[in-house]
């Protein structure tokens, strides 16, 4: 039953998180320290999978989880068998939140020592003038993204050039045109 719950939670996670937690679960299944702790392990995992950083090796994660369960066994069991947990599974976060904090702290510690491979960094540059599509994510709000694409296309049709291509020169040209227009009015008047 626990595996089905974990599978359901993992179905909503990114491929990278699923791969990571599958490796963690395999590690836990082969670790003799957890043989009698099945219910507690899966109860904790169910709560932390969506929010726990995925940078630690599976064995480091297992060690941290083992120590956490060992020191917090009574608190976890108390919540597992409480009325509040039956009504609201988020009640477990009052204890598991400490585990997430420990994972974050160990991840930072290992990263500072250069022991973590955090993959390739993602860099997002904005150039001015930026387009609405530069600051919106199509995955977050597809409708707003499409509206931004339409605004950008409309602007390009109206101005007959790309906003980014025109950049500062467009501003300088408009400022110069305004200056010239005001100078012409002054000279005429």
Backbone as numpy.savetxt, mean C-alpha at the origin, in Angstrom:
# Nx Ny Nz CAx CAy CAz Cx Cy Cz
-10.78 -25.63 8.02 -11.61 -24.43 8.02 -10.74 -23.17 8.02
-9.69 -23.21 8.82 -8.81 -22.03 8.90 -8.18 -21.73 7.55
-7.78 -22.77 6.84 -7.14 -22.55 5.54 -8.12 -21.91 4.57
-9.38 -22.27 4.64 -10.37 -21.66 3.75 -10.54 -20.18 4.06
-10.51 -19.84 5.33 -10.62 -18.42 5.73 -9.40 -17.65 5.23
-8.22 -18.25 5.41 -6.99 -17.61 4.94 -7.03 -17.45 3.42
-7.48 -18.49 2.71 -7.57 -18.41 1.25 -8.52 -17.30 0.82
-9.60 -17.14 1.55 -10.56 -16.07 1.23 -9.92 -14.69 1.43
-9.18 -14.54 2.50 -8.49 -13.27 2.77 -7.43 -13.03 1.69
-6.70 -14.08 1.34 -5.63 -13.93 0.36 -6.17 -13.61 -1.03
-7.39 -14.01 -1.31 -7.98 -13.74 -2.64 -8.08 -12.24 -2.92
-8.15 -11.44 -1.88 -8.27 -10.00 -2.07 -6.92 -9.28 -2.00
-5.83 -10.04 -1.88 -4.51 -9.44 -1.74 -3.76 -9.44 -3.07
-2.72 -8.65 -3.15 -1.89 -8.59 -4.36 -1.15 -9.91 -4.53
-0.71 -10.16 -5.75 0.02 -11.39 -6.06 1.27 -11.50 -5.19
1.94 -10.39 -4.99 3.17 -10.37 -4.19 2.88 -10.79 -2.74
1.78 -10.28 -2.16 1.41 -10.64 -0.78 1.01 -12.11 -0.69
0.28 -12.59 -1.69 -0.15 -13.99 -1.68 1.07 -14.90 -1.72
2.02 -14.60 -2.59 3.24 -15.39 -2.70 3.99 -15.39 -1.37
4.12 -14.23 -0.77 4.83 -14.10 0.50 4.15 -14.93 1.59
2.85 -14.74 1.77 2.17 -15.43 2.87 2.01 -16.92 2.60
1.98 -17.34 1.35 2.01 -18.78 1.07 3.33 -19.37 1.55
4.42 -18.66 1.32 5.73 -19.12 1.80 5.76 -19.15 3.32
5.17 -18.15 3.96 5.12 -18.12 5.42 4.30 -19.30 5.94
3.17 -19.57 5.33 2.31 -20.67 5.79 3.02 -22.01 5.62
3.72 -22.20 4.51 4.50 -23.43 4.32 5.55 -23.55 5.42
6.21 -22.46 5.72 7.22 -22.45 6.79 6.58 -22.83 8.12
5.41 -22.28 8.41 4.73 -22.56 9.68 4.27 -24.02 9.75
3.81 -24.56 8.63 3.35 -25.95 8.61 4.48 -26.93 8.86
5.70 -26.56 8.51 6.85 -27.45 8.69 7.62 -27.15 9.98
7.18 -26.20 10.73 7.85 -25.81 11.97 7.16 -26.51 13.14
7.86 -27.41 13.80 7.30 -28.20 14.89 6.80 -27.38 16.08
7.32 -26.17 16.23 6.91 -25.34 17.37 5.43 -24.97 17.30
4.84 -25.04 16.11 3.47 -24.58 15.92 2.43 -25.70 15.87
2.86 -26.95 16.07 1.96 -28.09 15.91 0.69 -27.97 16.74
0.79 -27.57 17.97 -0.39 -27.50 18.84 -1.03 -26.11 18.86
-0.56 -25.22 17.99 -1.01 -23.83 18.01 -1.88 -23.45 16.80
-2.38 -24.42 16.04 -3.09 -24.17 14.78 -4.15 -23.09 14.85
-5.05 -23.19 15.82 -6.12 -22.20 15.90 -5.60 -20.79 16.15
-4.62 -20.71 17.01 -4.07 -19.38 17.34 -3.31 -18.81 16.14
-2.51 -19.65 15.49 -1.74 -19.18 14.34 -2.66 -18.60 13.27
-3.67 -19.38 12.91 -4.53 -18.92 11.83 -5.42 -17.75 12.25
-5.73 -17.66 13.53 -6.50 -16.51 14.02 -5.65 -15.24 13.90
-4.37 -15.35 14.27 -3.47 -14.20 14.17 -3.24 -13.85 12.70
-2.93 -14.86 11.88 -2.68 -14.60 10.46 -3.89 -13.96 9.77
-5.08 -14.47 10.09 -6.30 -13.92 9.50 -6.38 -12.42 9.74
-5.95 -12.00 10.91 -6.05 -10.58 11.24 -4.91 -9.75 10.66
-3.71 -10.33 10.52 -2.56 -9.50 10.15 -2.20 -9.54 8.66
-2.68 -10.52 7.92 -2.28 -10.63 6.51 -2.51 -9.34 5.72
-3.65 -8.68 5.86 -3.85 -7.48 5.02 -2.92 -6.30 5.35
-2.36 -6.26 6.56 -1.64 -5.05 6.98 -0.17 -5.25 7.32
0.30 -6.47 7.33 1.67 -6.73 7.75 2.65 -6.53 6.59
3.77 -5.83 6.82 4.79 -5.70 5.78 5.31 -7.07 5.37
5.74 -7.19 4.14 6.14 -8.50 3.60 7.63 -8.54 3.25
8.47 -7.93 4.05 9.89 -7.85 3.73 10.74 -8.89 4.44
10.26 -9.43 5.56 11.05 -10.40 6.30 11.06 -11.75 5.60
12.14 -12.50 5.77 12.17 -13.88 5.29 11.10 -14.67 6.05
10.62 -15.74 5.42 9.57 -16.55 6.04 10.01 -17.10 7.39
11.27 -17.49 7.52 11.73 -18.03 8.80 11.85 -16.94 9.86
12.24 -15.73 9.49 12.25 -14.62 10.45 10.83 -14.30 10.90
9.89 -14.30 9.95 8.49 -14.06 10.27 7.99 -15.13 11.23
8.33 -16.41 10.96 7.90 -17.51 11.82 8.47 -17.37 13.22
9.75 -17.01 13.32 10.36 -16.81 14.65 9.65 -15.71 15.42
9.39 -14.61 14.74 8.70 -13.49 15.39 7.29 -13.89 15.81
6.60 -14.62 14.94 5.24 -15.07 15.26 5.25 -16.04 16.44
6.21 -16.95 16.46 6.31 -17.90 17.56 6.49 -17.17 18.89
7.43 -16.24 18.93 7.65 -15.48 20.17 6.42 -14.68 20.55
5.79 -14.07 19.57 4.60 -13.27 19.84 3.50 -14.13 20.45
3.24 -15.30 19.85 2.20 -16.18 20.36 2.56 -16.70 21.75
3.82 -17.03 21.93 4.27 -17.54 23.23 4.03 -16.52 24.34
4.35 -15.26 24.08 4.21 -14.24 25.11 2.79 -13.67 25.22
1.99 -13.85 24.19 0.63 -13.28 24.20 -0.47 -14.33 24.12
-0.12 -15.58 24.40 -1.06 -16.68 24.28 -2.34 -16.44 25.08
-2.19 -16.03 26.32 -3.38 -15.81 27.17 -4.26 -14.69 26.62
-3.65 -13.61 26.20 -4.43 -12.48 25.66 -5.16 -12.87 24.39
-4.47 -13.62 23.52 -5.09 -14.04 22.27 -6.27 -14.97 22.55
-6.06 -15.96 23.43 -7.14 -16.89 23.77 -8.31 -16.17 24.44
-8.00 -15.23 25.29 -9.06 -14.48 25.98 -9.95 -13.76 24.96
-9.35 -13.16 23.96 -10.14 -12.46 22.93 -10.84 -13.47 22.03
-10.15 -14.55 21.66 -10.75 -15.56 20.78 -12.06 -16.11 21.35
-12.13 -16.25 22.67 -13.30 -16.84 23.30 -14.22 -15.80 23.95
-14.06 -14.56 23.56 -14.88 -13.50 24.14 -16.09 -13.20 23.26
-17.09 -12.62 23.86 -18.28 -12.19 23.12 -17.94 -11.09 22.11
-17.02 -10.22 22.48 -16.68 -9.10 21.58 -16.07 -9.62 20.28
-15.29 -10.69 20.33 -14.68 -11.25 19.12 -15.75 -11.91 18.25
-16.74 -12.51 18.88 -17.83 -13.11 18.11 -18.62 -12.05 17.36
-18.77 -10.88 17.96 -19.51 -9.79 17.32 -18.66 -9.00 16.34
-17.36 -8.89 16.64 -16.48 -8.06 15.81 -15.08 -8.66 15.80
-14.72 -9.30 14.70 -13.42 -9.96 14.59 -12.26 -8.97 14.71
-12.54 -7.67 14.50 -11.47 -6.67 14.63 -11.01 -6.49 16.06
-11.73 -7.09 17.00 -11.32 -7.01 18.41 -9.94 -7.63 18.61
-9.58 -8.58 17.75 -8.28 -9.23 17.86 -7.13 -8.24 17.61
-7.40 -7.16 16.90 -6.35 -6.19 16.57 -5.76 -5.54 17.81
-6.52 -5.53 18.92 -5.96 -4.96 20.15 -4.72 -5.72 20.59
-4.61 -6.98 20.22 -3.41 -7.77 20.52 -2.52 -7.88 19.28
-3.10 -8.23 18.13 -2.28 -8.46 16.93 -1.64 -7.19 16.40
-2.18 -6.05 16.77 -1.55 -4.78 16.39 -0.12 -4.70 16.90
0.13 -5.31 18.05 1.49 -5.33 18.59 2.42 -6.19 17.73
1.88 -7.26 17.18 2.68 -8.10 16.28 3.05 -7.33 15.02
2.08 -6.64 14.45 2.36 -5.84 13.25 3.45 -4.82 13.55
3.37 -4.19 14.70 4.38 -3.22 15.11 5.75 -3.88 15.20
5.81 -5.11 15.72 7.07 -5.83 15.82 7.63 -6.16 14.43
6.76 -6.55 13.51 7.20 -6.85 12.15 7.75 -5.59 11.49
7.06 -4.48 11.67 7.53 -3.21 11.10 8.88 -2.83 11.70
9.02 -2.94 13.02 10.28 -2.57 13.68 11.43 -3.45 13.20
11.20 -4.77 13.11 12.25 -5.67 12.64 12.58 -5.40 11.17
11.58 -5.08 10.38 11.81 -4.76 8.96 12.68 -3.52 8.84
12.38 -2.48 9.63 13.20 -1.26 9.60 14.62 -1.56 10.05
14.74 -2.34 11.11 16.06 -2.67 11.64 16.89 -3.41 10.59
16.30 -4.38 9.95 17.02 -5.15 8.92 17.31 -4.28 7.69
16.41 -3.39 7.35 16.63 -2.51 6.21 17.78 -1.56 6.49
17.86 -1.02 7.71 18.95 -0.12 8.06 20.30 -0.82 8.03
20.31 -2.11 8.33 21.54 -2.90 8.30 21.86 -3.39 6.89
20.96 -3.13 5.94 21.16 -3.57 4.57 20.87 -5.04 4.36
20.11 -5.64 5.26 19.82 -7.07 5.18 18.55 -7.39 4.39
17.81 -6.37 3.97 16.57 -6.60 3.25 16.72 -6.18 1.80
16.18 -7.00 0.93 16.08 -6.63 -0.47 14.64 -6.20 -0.68
14.42 -4.91 -0.77 13.07 -4.39 -0.86 12.63 -4.24 -2.31
13.39 -4.81 -3.20 13.01 -4.74 -4.61 13.36 -3.39 -5.20
12.93 -3.21 -6.41 13.19 -1.97 -7.12 12.26 -0.88 -6.60
12.82 0.26 -6.32 12.00 1.38 -5.86 11.20 1.94 -7.02
10.03 2.40 -6.71 9.19 3.01 -7.71 9.30 4.52 -7.55
9.64 5.19 -8.62 9.77 6.63 -8.59 8.73 7.22 -9.52
8.02 8.20 -9.02 7.00 8.87 -9.83 7.38 10.33 -9.92
7.64 10.79 -11.12 8.02 12.18 -11.32 6.82 12.96 -11.86
6.75 14.18 -11.45 5.75 15.09 -12.00 6.51 16.24 -12.65
6.09 16.61 -13.83 6.66 17.79 -14.46 5.55 18.82 -14.55
5.95 20.03 -14.50 4.96 21.10 -14.50 4.88 21.69 -15.89
3.77 22.04 -16.40 2.47 21.84 -15.76 2.05 20.38 -15.86
1.57 19.87 -14.76 1.20 18.46 -14.75 -0.21 18.27 -15.32
-0.45 17.08 -15.76 -1.78 16.71 -16.23 -2.53 16.07 -15.08
-3.84 16.14 -15.11 -4.64 15.46 -14.09 -4.31 13.98 -14.05
-4.00 13.41 -15.20 -3.72 11.98 -15.25 -2.39 11.64 -14.57
-1.54 12.63 -14.31 -0.29 12.38 -13.62 -0.50 12.11 -12.14
-1.52 12.67 -11.57 -1.72 12.58 -10.12 -2.88 11.67 -9.73
-3.55 11.10 -10.71 -4.65 10.19 -10.41 -4.23 8.77 -10.75
-4.74 7.83 -9.99 -4.45 6.42 -10.24 -5.70 5.77 -10.81
-5.62 5.19 -11.99 -6.80 4.59 -12.60 -7.36 3.43 -11.78
-6.52 2.80 -10.96 -7.00 1.69 -10.13 -7.80 2.20 -8.93
-7.46 3.38 -8.43 -8.16 3.92 -7.26 -9.57 4.40 -7.61
-9.67 5.15 -8.68 -10.97 5.71 -9.06 -11.05 5.76 -10.58
-11.50 4.67 -11.21 -11.53 4.62 -12.68 -12.37 5.72 -13.32
-13.46 6.11 -12.69 -14.31 7.15 -13.27 -13.60 8.50 -13.29
-12.92 8.83 -12.19 -12.19 10.10 -12.12 -11.02 10.09 -13.11
-10.39 8.92 -13.28 -9.31 8.78 -14.24 -9.80 9.07 -15.65
-10.93 8.46 -16.02 -11.49 8.69 -17.35 -11.88 10.14 -17.57
-12.42 10.77 -16.51 -12.76 12.19 -16.60 -11.49 13.03 -16.81
-10.40 12.66 -16.13 -9.14 13.39 -16.30 -8.58 13.20 -17.71
-8.68 11.99 -18.24 -8.22 11.73 -19.61 -9.02 12.58 -20.59
-10.33 12.67 -20.38 -11.18 13.48 -21.26 -10.81 14.95 -21.17
-10.59 15.46 -19.95 -10.19 16.86 -19.79 -8.88 17.13 -20.51
-7.94 16.20 -20.39 -6.64 16.36 -21.05 -6.79 16.37 -22.57
-7.61 15.47 -23.07 -7.85 15.43 -24.52 -8.55 16.70 -24.99
-9.52 17.18 -24.24 -10.23 18.41 -24.60 -9.26 19.59 -24.62
-8.40 19.67 -23.63 -7.43 20.76 -23.56 -6.52 20.71 -24.78
-6.04 19.51 -25.11 -5.14 19.36 -26.27 -5.81 19.79 -27.56
-7.08 19.42 -27.72 -7.82 19.81 -28.93 -7.98 21.31 -28.99
-8.28 21.94 -27.88 -8.50 23.38 -27.83 -7.20 24.14 -28.06
-6.13 23.72 -27.42 -4.86 24.45 -27.50 -3.99 24.01 -28.66
-4.29 22.85 -29.21 -3.57 22.28 -30.35 -2.11 21.94 -30.04
-1.81 21.77 -28.77 -0.50 21.27 -28.37 -0.59 20.67 -26.98
0.36 19.83 -26.66 0.38 19.14 -25.38 0.77 20.11 -24.28
0.09 20.02 -23.13 0.40 20.91 -22.00 1.85 20.81 -21.60
2.35 19.61 -21.48 3.71 19.43 -20.99 4.73 19.97 -22.00
4.45 19.79 -23.26 5.35 20.26 -24.29 5.45 21.79 -24.26
4.34 22.44 -23.96 4.34 23.90 -23.98 4.92 24.48 -22.69
4.74 23.81 -21.57 5.32 24.17 -20.27 5.56 25.63 -20.01
6.80 25.97 -19.64 7.15 27.33 -19.28 7.06 28.29 -20.46
7.37 27.80 -21.65 7.32 28.70 -22.79 5.90 29.21 -23.00
4.92 28.36 -22.72 3.52 28.79 -22.87 3.23 29.93 -21.89
3.71 29.80 -20.67 3.48 30.85 -19.68 4.20 32.12 -20.10
5.46 31.98 -20.51 6.21 33.15 -20.97 5.53 33.82 -22.16
5.06 33.00 -23.11 4.37 33.55 -24.28 3.11 34.29 -23.88
2.34 33.70 -22.97 1.11 34.37 -22.54 1.42 35.66 -21.78
2.45 35.59 -20.93 2.83 36.79 -20.18 3.33 37.88 -21.13
4.12 37.48 -22.14 4.62 38.45 -23.11 3.47 39.02 -23.94
2.53 38.18 -24.33 1.39 38.64 -25.11 0.57 39.63 -24.29
0.37 39.35 -23.01 -0.38 40.26 -22.14 0.38 41.58 -21.97
1.71 41.49 -21.79 2.52 42.70 -21.67 2.42 43.53 -22.94
2.52 42.87 -24.10 2.46 43.57 -25.38 1.09 44.24 -25.55
0.05 43.51 -25.18 -1.31 44.05 -25.30 -1.46 45.30 -24.43
-0.95 45.21 -23.20 -1.03 46.39 -22.31 -0.15 47.54 -22.80
1.02 47.18 -23.37 1.90 48.23 -23.92 1.24 48.91 -25.10
0.57 48.11 -25.97 -0.11 48.68 -27.12 -1.23 49.62 -26.69
-1.94 49.24 -25.63 -3.03 50.10 -25.12 -2.46 51.40 -24.59
-1.32 51.29 -23.91 -0.68 52.49 -23.34 -0.22 53.43 -24.46
0.41 52.82 -25.49 0.90 53.62 -26.61 -0.25 54.26 -27.38
-1.36 53.55 -27.50 -2.50 54.06 -28.25 -3.22 55.15 -27.43
-3.18 55.03 -26.14 -3.94 55.95 -25.31 -3.24 57.13 -24.89
